[in-house]
């Protein structure tokens, strides 16, 4: 299950790509101050695009990854299957995500870390949802059954959204299941690279 991802692409390049796709976003809190990060971890602040009222399709803001669940454990991944995902959807910006496996060298105690990146673009958006919590607004990544590129590493994976579906994901009038079905059919990653 994804509990670590990467974002090394600068916000200016991300905003330019949204412009190229004719997806109007605004930054109501100013441009997020996001240094290049090799590791974005649970409870970190990270940029997301959430749906917007008014003339823009989305708002680019910094939010906490995970909200406290029952017993205080962080909710950082949510299964997408069989759920009403409501209207609080978001795009989680990244250029790669990690999965961890048992070490190939049994003398090593640390898990092997594998980086997955998209084949056709240097950064992408993962499907997410957000909510208000006592820690403020926070987001969680949606997951699905692993596709063939990820299955050898983990039985679940994040949901990379195709670029032509980003605006639709932010539109609550479009059923989430329609968009996620399209994402399941079209994702394709480079092989995991051991870090």
Protein Blocks (a to p, Z undefined) as FASTA:
>chain_A
ZZbdcdfbdfklmmmmmmmnopacddfkopadddddfbdcehiacddddddehjbfbdcd
dddediddehhiacfbdcfehpaebjmdcddddfbdcdddddfblmbmbdcddddddfkb
cbdcddddddddfkbpcdddddddddfklmmmocbdcddddfklmmmmmmmkbcfklmmm
mmmmmgccdddddZZ
